[in-house]
């Protein structure tokens, strides 16, 4: 019985730490990649995950605006677009 409880806990942790499905990444990229073509796929995804870390740590999404603008050297409207798409598509 103790082994079952440990296994259940391990599965729960693995699910909680699993990255979002590729479909979420694809739909996020579809929303931002055409308009922000000067940024690479990796830059866009990395920043989206950072946005999720900020929002999941209890901060409102606008708190991420300075981070995104500085990280990617982009305008505030472009940062808002990335943040909105990340929050929408990744559910964070």
N, CA, C and O atoms as CSV, one atom per row, in Angstrom:
chain,resi,resn,atom,element,x,y,z
A,1,UNK,N,N,0.824,-1.198,0.000
A,1,UNK,CA,C,0.000,0.000,0.000
A,1,UNK,C,C,0.864,1.256,0.000
A,1,UNK,O,O,0.548,2.236,-0.674
A,2,UNK,N,N,1.952,1.219,0.758
A,2,UNK,CA,C,2.854,2.371,0.809
A,2,UNK,C,C,3.481,2.628,-0.559
A,2,UNK,O,O,3.645,3.782,-0.952
A,3,UNK,N,N,3.831,1.573,-1.286
A,3,UNK,CA,C,4.426,1.692,-2.614
A,3,UNK,C,C,3.436,2.331,-3.583
A,3,UNK,O,O,3.820,3.153,-4.415
A,4,UNK,N,N,2.169,1.955,-3.477
A,4,UNK,CA,C,1.148,2.539,-4.346
A,4,UNK,C,C,1.037,4.039,-4.102
A,4,UNK,O,O,0.928,4.818,-5.048
A,5,UNK,N,N,1.064,4.438,-2.853
A,5,UNK,CA,C,0.973,5.854,-2.517
A,5,UNK,C,C,2.156,6.636,-3.061
A,5,UNK,O,O,1.991,7.749,-3.560
A,6,UNK,N,N,3.342,6.063,-2.969
A,6,UNK,CA,C,4.544,6.714,-3.493
A,6,UNK,C,C,4.469,6.807,-5.011
A,6,UNK,O,O,4.824,7.833,-5.592
A,7,UNK,N,N,4.011,5.742,-5.649
A,7,UNK,CA,C,3.886,5.743,-7.108
A,7,UNK,C,C,2.866,6.775,-7.562
A,7,UNK,O,O,3.089,7.471,-8.552
A,8,UNK,N,N,1.762,6.881,-6.859
A,8,UNK,CA,C,0.732,7.860,-7.195
A,8,UNK,C,C,1.276,9.275,-7.042
A,8,UNK,O,O,1.021,10.137,-7.883
A,9,UNK,N,N,2.011,9.508,-5.987
A,9,UNK,CA,C,2.625,10.818,-5.772
A,9,UNK,C,C,3.616,11.141,-6.887
A,9,UNK,O,O,3.644,12.263,-7.392
A,10,UNK,N,N,4.418,10.167,-7.266
A,10,UNK,CA,C,5.408,10.377,-8.329
A,10,UNK,C,C,4.733,10.716,-9.650
A,10,UNK,O,O,5.193,11.601,-10.372
A,11,UNK,N,N,3.645,10.019,-9.973
A,11,UNK,CA,C,2.915,10.294,-11.216
A,11,UNK,C,C,2.310,11.691,-11.160
A,11,UNK,O,O,2.354,12.426,-12.147
A,12,UNK,N,N,1.754,12.057,-10.030
A,12,UNK,CA,C,1.179,13.389,-9.883
A,12,UNK,C,C,2.216,14.480,-10.073
A,12,UNK,O,O,1.954,15.490,-10.725
A,13,UNK,N,N,3.384,14.274,-9.507
A,13,UNK,CA,C,4.466,15.249,-9.674
A,13,UNK,C,C,4.897,15.313,-11.129
A,13,UNK,O,O,5.111,16.400,-11.666
A,14,UNK,N,N,5.026,14.163,-11.771
A,14,UNK,CA,C,5.447,14.131,-13.181
A,14,UNK,C,C,4.441,14.854,-14.067
A,14,UNK,O,O,4.831,15.584,-14.979
A,15,UNK,N,N,3.169,14.663,-13.811
A,15,UNK,CA,C,2.144,15.342,-14.600
A,15,UNK,C,C,2.197,16.839,-14.340
A,15,UNK,O,O,2.074,17.639,-15.268
A,16,UNK,N,N,2.379,17.214,-13.093
A,16,UNK,CA,C,2.434,18.631,-12.753
A,16,UNK,C,C,3.641,19.338,-13.336
A,16,UNK,O,O,3.584,20.537,-13.610
A,17,UNK,N,N,4.731,18.613,-13.529
A,17,UNK,CA,C,5.947,19.209,-14.057
A,17,UNK,C,C,6.111,19.017,-15.557
A,17,UNK,O,O,7.057,19.537,-16.150
A,18,UNK,N,N,5.210,18.282,-16.168
A,18,UNK,CA,C,5.319,18.012,-17.602
A,18,UNK,C,C,5.143,19.298,-18.391
A,18,UNK,O,O,4.323,20.142,-18.029
A,19,UNK,N,N,5.910,19.455,-19.472
A,19,UNK,CA,C,5.739,20.645,-20.295
A,19,UNK,C,C,4.413,20.591,-21.036
A,19,UNK,O,O,3.853,19.510,-21.222
A,20,UNK,N,N,3.899,21.746,-21.464
A,20,UNK,CA,C,2.651,21.751,-22.214
A,20,UNK,C,C,2.787,20.941,-23.502
A,20,UNK,O,O,3.885,20.757,-24.028
A,21,UNK,N,N,1.675,20.475,-23.983
A,21,UNK,CA,C,1.675,19.677,-25.214
A,21,UNK,C,C,2.183,20.492,-26.393
A,21,UNK,O,O,2.073,21.718,-26.415
A,22,UNK,N,N,2.737,19.791,-27.365
A,22,UNK,CA,C,3.261,20.458,-28.555
A,22,UNK,C,C,2.174,21.253,-29.274
A,22,UNK,O,O,2.464,22.267,-29.908
A,23,UNK,N,N,0.942,20.802,-29.178
A,23,UNK,CA,C,-0.152,21.527,-29.821
A,23,UNK,C,C,-0.259,22.934,-29.253
A,23,UNK,O,O,-0.537,23.876,-29.996
A,24,UNK,N,N,-0.046,23.098,-27.951
A,24,UNK,CA,C,-0.068,24.429,-27.351
A,24,UNK,C,C,1.062,25.287,-27.896
A,24,UNK,O,O,0.868,26.467,-28.187
A,25,UNK,N,N,2.242,24.695,-28.035
A,25,UNK,CA,C,3.369,25.430,-28.609
A,25,UNK,C,C,3.056,25.849,-30.035
A,25,UNK,O,O,3.321,26.987,-30.424
A,26,UNK,N,N,2.499,24.943,-30.806
A,26,UNK,CA,C,2.175,25.250,-32.198
A,26,UNK,C,C,1.138,26.357,-32.301
A,26,UNK,O,O,1.277,27.256,-33.131
A,27,UNK,N,N,0.102,26.307,-31.474
A,27,UNK,CA,C,-0.926,27.341,-31.550
A,27,UNK,C,C,-0.392,28.683,-31.049
A,27,UNK,O,O,-0.763,29.734,-31.571
A,28,UNK,N,N,0.480,28.645,-30.036
A,28,UNK,CA,C,1.118,29.885,-29.570
A,28,UNK,C,C,1.963,30.490,-30.685
A,28,UNK,O,O,1.859,31.682,-30.975
A,29,UNK,N,N,2.796,29.670,-31.303
A,29,UNK,CA,C,3.661,30.160,-32.376
A,29,UNK,C,C,2.846,30.674,-33.558
A,29,UNK,O,O,3.226,31.657,-34.195
A,30,UNK,N,N,1.732,30.018,-33.850
A,30,UNK,CA,C,0.879,30.469,-34.950
A,30,UNK,C,C,0.350,31.880,-34.684
A,30,UNK,O,O,0.136,32.652,-35.619
A,31,UNK,N,N,0.141,32.213,-33.421
A,31,UNK,CA,C,-0.378,33.539,-33.080
A,31,UNK,C,C,0.686,34.627,-33.150
A,31,UNK,O,O,0.371,35.779,-33.448
A,32,UNK,N,N,1.936,34.279,-32.882
A,32,UNK,CA,C,2.948,35.337,-32.763
A,32,UNK,C,C,4.054,35.307,-33.814
A,32,UNK,O,O,4.669,36.338,-34.088
A,33,UNK,N,N,4.310,34.163,-34.396
A,33,UNK,CA,C,5.497,34.034,-35.238
A,33,UNK,C,C,5.435,34.869,-36.518
A,33,UNK,O,O,6.453,35.423,-36.933
A,34,UNK,N,N,4.290,34.971,-37.140
A,34,UNK,CA,C,4.201,35.746,-38.381
A,34,UNK,C,C,4.440,37.239,-38.133
A,34,UNK,O,O,5.159,37.896,-38.884
A,35,UNK,N,N,3.830,37.757,-37.074
A,35,UNK,CA,C,3.964,39.195,-36.786
A,35,UNK,C,C,5.320,39.537,-36.178
A,35,UNK,O,O,5.779,40.675,-36.280
A,36,UNK,N,N,5.951,38.571,-35.554
A,36,UNK,CA,C,7.248,38.805,-34.915
A,36,UNK,C,C,8.305,37.915,-35.560
A,36,UNK,O,O,9.069,37.239,-34.871
A,37,UNK,N,N,8.338,37.924,-36.874
A,37,UNK,CA,C,9.202,37.031,-37.646
A,37,UNK,C,C,10.690,37.257,-37.382
A,37,UNK,O,O,11.508,36.380,-37.659
A,38,UNK,N,N,11.041,38.411,-36.856
A,38,UNK,CA,C,12.447,38.697,-36.564
A,38,UNK,C,C,12.940,37.974,-35.313
A,38,UNK,O,O,14.136,37.988,-35.020
A,39,UNK,N,N,12.025,37.341,-34.574
A,39,UNK,CA,C,12.393,36.536,-33.407
A,39,UNK,C,C,12.334,35.065,-33.778
A,39,UNK,O,O,11.453,34.640,-34.527
A,40,UNK,N,N,13.266,34.297,-33.258
A,40,UNK,CA,C,13.302,32.865,-33.574
A,40,UNK,C,C,12.237,32.115,-32.779
A,40,UNK,O,O,11.697,32.611,-31.790
A,41,UNK,N,N,11.966,30.933,-33.237
A,41,UNK,CA,C,11.027,30.039,-32.550
A,41,UNK,C,C,11.477,29.827,-31.107
A,41,UNK,O,O,10.667,29.884,-30.182
A,42,UNK,N,N,12.774,29.583,-30.921
A,42,UNK,CA,C,13.304,29.343,-29.580
A,42,UNK,C,C,13.164,30.572,-28.686
A,42,UNK,O,O,12.836,30.443,-27.506
A,43,UNK,N,N,13.409,31.758,-29.231
A,43,UNK,CA,C,13.246,32.979,-28.444
A,43,UNK,C,C,11.797,33.138,-27.991
A,43,UNK,O,O,11.527,33.458,-26.834
A,44,UNK,N,N,10.881,32.913,-28.909
A,44,UNK,CA,C,9.462,33.069,-28.590
A,44,UNK,C,C,8.999,32.054,-27.545
A,44,UNK,O,O,8.267,32.400,-26.618
A,45,UNK,N,N,9.426,30.811,-27.699
A,45,UNK,CA,C,9.018,29.783,-26.735
A,45,UNK,C,C,9.662,30.001,-25.374
A,45,UNK,O,O,9.001,29.863,-24.345
A,46,UNK,N,N,10.931,30.336,-25.362
A,46,UNK,CA,C,11.613,30.583,-24.090
A,46,UNK,C,C,10.929,31.707,-23.326
A,46,UNK,O,O,10.716,31.612,-22.118
A,47,UNK,N,N,10.592,32.763,-24.037
A,47,UNK,CA,C,9.950,33.895,-23.378
A,47,UNK,C,C,8.547,33.538,-22.898
A,47,UNK,O,O,8.123,33.992,-21.836
A,48,UNK,N,N,7.831,32.738,-23.663
A,48,UNK,CA,C,6.493,32.311,-23.239
A,48,UNK,C,C,6.564,31.520,-21.940
A,48,UNK,O,O,5.743,31.722,-21.046
A,49,UNK,N,N,7.529,30.629,-21.830
A,49,UNK,CA,C,7.685,29.854,-20.597
A,49,UNK,C,C,8.082,30.749,-19.429
A,49,UNK,O,O,7.666,30.504,-18.297
A,50,UNK,N,N,8.879,31.780,-19.688
A,50,UNK,CA,C,9.239,32.725,-18.630
A,50,UNK,C,C,8.007,33.511,-18.179
A,50,UNK,O,O,7.828,33.774,-16.989
A,51,UNK,N,N,7.174,33.878,-19.128
A,51,UNK,CA,C,5.929,34.574,-18.794
A,51,UNK,C,C,5.075,33.685,-17.898
A,51,UNK,O,O,4.514,34.150,-16.906
A,52,UNK,N,N,4.980,32.430,-18.243
A,52,UNK,CA,C,4.198,31.498,-17.422
A,52,UNK,C,C,4.778,31.378,-16.016
A,52,UNK,O,O,4.027,31.313,-15.043
A,53,UNK,N,N,6.097,31.348,-15.899
A,53,UNK,CA,C,6.710,31.289,-14.569
A,53,UNK,C,C,6.310,32.505,-13.733
A,53,UNK,O,O,6.025,32.382,-12.542
A,54,UNK,N,N,6.293,33.668,-14.361
A,54,UNK,CA,C,5.918,34.896,-13.651
A,54,UNK,C,C,4.465,34.828,-13.202
A,54,UNK,O,O,4.156,35.104,-12.043
A,55,UNK,N,N,3.573,34.460,-14.119
A,55,UNK,CA,C,2.146,34.458,-13.779
A,55,UNK,C,C,1.798,33.338,-12.803
A,55,UNK,O,O,0.952,33.517,-11.927
A,56,UNK,N,N,2.443,32.188,-12.950
A,56,UNK,CA,C,2.150,31.080,-12.035
A,56,UNK,C,C,2.737,31.307,-10.648
A,56,UNK,O,O,2.351,30.633,-9.693
A,57,UNK,N,N,3.660,32.245,-10.532
A,57,UNK,CA,C,4.208,32.566,-9.209
A,57,UNK,C,C,3.346,33.606,-8.485
A,57,UNK,O,O,3.694,34.067,-7.398
A,58,UNK,N,N,2.227,33.965,-9.098
A,58,UNK,CA,C,1.264,34.830,-8.434
A,58,UNK,C,C,1.233,36.271,-8.900
A,58,UNK,O,O,0.477,37.078,-8.359
A,59,UNK,N,N,2.034,36.608,-9.886
A,59,UNK,CA,C,2.052,37.982,-10.388
A,59,UNK,C,C,1.067,38.124,-11.546
A,59,UNK,O,O,0.798,37.169,-12.274
A,60,UNK,N,N,0.544,39.318,-11.699
A,60,UNK,CA,C,-0.327,39.607,-12.838
A,60,UNK,C,C,0.523,39.653,-14.105
A,60,UNK,O,O,1.699,40.013,-14.056
A,61,UNK,N,N,-0.067,39.292,-15.224
A,61,UNK,CA,C,0.694,39.226,-16.471
A,61,UNK,C,C,1.366,40.537,-16.873
A,61,UNK,O,O,2.443,40.482,-17.466
A,62,UNK,N,N,0.796,41.723,-16.586
A,62,UNK,CA,C,1.501,42.957,-16.957
A,62,UNK,C,C,2.875,43.115,-16.290
A,62,UNK,O,O,3.720,43.857,-16.790
A,63,UNK,N,N,3.096,42.438,-15.191
A,63,UNK,CA,C,4.398,42.486,-14.524
A,63,UNK,C,C,5.495,41.967,-15.454
A,63,UNK,O,O,6.659,42.344,-15.315
A,64,UNK,N,N,5.127,41.110,-16.395
A,64,UNK,CA,C,6.105,40.516,-17.312
A,64,UNK,C,C,6.506,41.447,-18.448
A,64,UNK,O,O,7.465,41.154,-19.162
A,65,UNK,N,N,5.808,42.550,-18.634
A,65,UNK,CA,C,6.098,43.432,-19.771
A,65,UNK,C,C,7.548,43.917,-19.776
A,65,UNK,O,O,8.213,43.779,-20.802
A,66,UNK,N,N,8.070,44.477,-18.684
A,66,UNK,CA,C,9.465,44.921,-18.723
A,66,UNK,C,C,10.448,43.781,-18.988
A,66,UNK,O,O,11.443,43.964,-19.690
A,67,UNK,N,N,10.171,42.621,-18.430
A,67,UNK,CA,C,11.045,41.466,-18.644
A,67,UNK,C,C,11.108,41.108,-20.124
A,67,UNK,O,O,12.193,40.916,-20.674
A,68,UNK,N,N,9.956,41.020,-20.764
A,68,UNK,CA,C,9.895,40.619,-22.170
A,68,UNK,C,C,10.533,41.679,-23.062
A,68,UNK,O,O,11.282,41.344,-23.980
A,69,UNK,N,N,10.246,42.949,-22.803
A,69,UNK,CA,C,10.828,44.000,-23.637
A,69,UNK,C,C,12.351,44.017,-23.530
A,69,UNK,O,O,13.047,44.220,-24.525
A,70,UNK,N,N,12.861,43.802,-22.324
A,70,UNK,CA,C,14.322,43.787,-22.132
A,70,UNK,C,C,14.964,42.519,-22.700
A,70,UNK,O,O,15.992,42.588,-23.374
A,71,UNK,N,N,14.360,41.376,-22.430
A,71,UNK,CA,C,14.928,40.104,-22.899
A,71,UNK,C,C,15.048,40.056,-24.416
A,71,UNK,O,O,16.044,39.574,-24.955
A,72,UNK,N,N,14.027,40.560,-25.097
A,72,UNK,CA,C,13.973,40.419,-26.553
A,72,UNK,C,C,14.241,41.732,-27.299
A,72,UNK,O,O,14.249,41.758,-28.530
A,73,UNK,N,N,14.457,42.810,-26.558
A,73,UNK,CA,C,14.688,44.125,-27.162
A,73,UNK,C,C,13.574,44.478,-28.151
A,73,UNK,O,O,13.817,44.787,-29.317
A,74,UNK,N,N,12.336,44.419,-27.631
A,74,UNK,CA,C,11.159,44.674,-28.460
A,74,UNK,C,C,10.316,45.770,-27.825
A,74,UNK,O,O,10.573,46.190,-26.697
A,75,UNK,N,N,9.317,46.226,-28.550
A,75,UNK,CA,C,8.412,47.265,-28.074
A,75,UNK,C,C,7.399,46.689,-27.080
A,75,UNK,O,O,7.216,45.476,-26.985
A,76,UNK,N,N,6.763,47.573,-26.362
A,76,UNK,CA,C,5.728,47.153,-25.416
A,76,UNK,C,C,4.563,46.450,-26.135
A,76,UNK,O,O,4.116,45.409,-25.653
A,77,UNK,N,N,4.051,46.971,-27.269
A,77,UNK,CA,C,2.966,46.248,-27.942
A,77,UNK,C,C,3.366,44.822,-28.361
A,77,UNK,O,O,2.552,43.902,-28.272
A,78,UNK,N,N,4.599,44.639,-28.812
A,78,UNK,CA,C,5.051,43.294,-29.183
A,78,UNK,C,C,5.140,42.402,-27.944
A,78,UNK,O,O,4.794,41.221,-27.996
A,79,UNK,N,N,5.602,42.968,-26.837
A,79,UNK,CA,C,5.679,42.201,-25.587
A,79,UNK,C,C,4.289,41.790,-25.115
A,79,UNK,O,O,4.083,40.661,-24.670
A,80,UNK,N,N,3.342,42.714,-25.215
A,80,UNK,CA,C,1.961,42.401,-24.816
A,80,UNK,C,C,1.401,41.283,-25.689
A,80,UNK,O,O,0.690,40.407,-25.197
A,81,UNK,N,N,1.712,41.308,-26.952
A,81,UNK,CA,C,1.257,40.244,-27.856
A,81,UNK,C,C,1.808,38.882,-27.416
A,81,UNK,O,O,1.072,37.896,-27.384
A,82,UNK,N,N,3.080,38.828,-27.084
A,82,UNK,CA,C,3.705,37.579,-26.627
A,82,UNK,C,C,3.074,37.125,-25.317
A,82,UNK,O,O,2.750,35.949,-25.155
A,83,UNK,N,N,2.902,38.045,-24.395
A,83,UNK,CA,C,2.335,37.700,-23.087
A,83,UNK,C,C,0.905,37.199,-23.228
A,83,UNK,O,O,0.537,36.185,-22.635
A,84,UNK,N,N,0.107,37.903,-24.007
A,84,UNK,CA,C,-1.289,37.498,-24.198
A,84,UNK,C,C,-1.383,36.113,-24.824
A,84,UNK,O,O,-2.172,35.278,-24.380
A,85,UNK,N,N,-0.591,35.873,-25.839
A,85,UNK,CA,C,-0.613,34.558,-26.504
A,85,UNK,C,C,-0.132,33.467,-25.556
A,85,UNK,O,O,-0.699,32.374,-25.543
A,86,UNK,N,N,0.897,33.739,-24.768
A,86,UNK,CA,C,1.417,32.735,-23.831
A,86,UNK,C,C,0.370,32.376,-22.787
A,86,UNK,O,O,0.123,31.200,-22.522
A,87,UNK,N,N,-0.243,33.399,-22.195
A,87,UNK,CA,C,-1.249,33.156,-21.168
A,87,UNK,C,C,-2.439,32.408,-21.740
A,87,UNK,O,O,-2.977,31.506,-21.098
A,88,UNK,N,N,-2.849,32.777,-22.941
A,88,UNK,CA,C,-4.003,32.142,-23.583
A,88,UNK,C,C,-3.707,30.699,-23.991
A,88,UNK,O,O,-4.473,29.788,-23.677
A,89,UNK,N,N,-2.609,30.503,-24.681
A,89,UNK,CA,C,-2.326,29.176,-25.241
A,89,UNK,C,C,-1.766,28.165,-24.243
A,89,UNK,O,O,-2.005,26.965,-24.374
A,90,UNK,N,N,-1.021,28.650,-23.246
A,90,UNK,CA,C,-0.454,27.742,-22.256
A,90,UNK,C,C,-1.276,27.683,-20.972
A,90,UNK,O,O,-0.990,26.890,-20.075
A,91,UNK,N,N,-2.298,28.528,-20.896
A,91,UNK,CA,C,-3.175,28.499,-19.736
A,91,UNK,C,C,-2.501,28.893,-18.439
A,91,UNK,O,O,-2.857,28.385,-17.375
A,92,UNK,N,N,-1.540,29.784,-18.511
A,92,UNK,CA,C,-0.819,30.171,-17.289
A,92,UNK,C,C,-1.216,31.554,-16.827
A,92,UNK,O,O,-0.707,32.037,-15.815
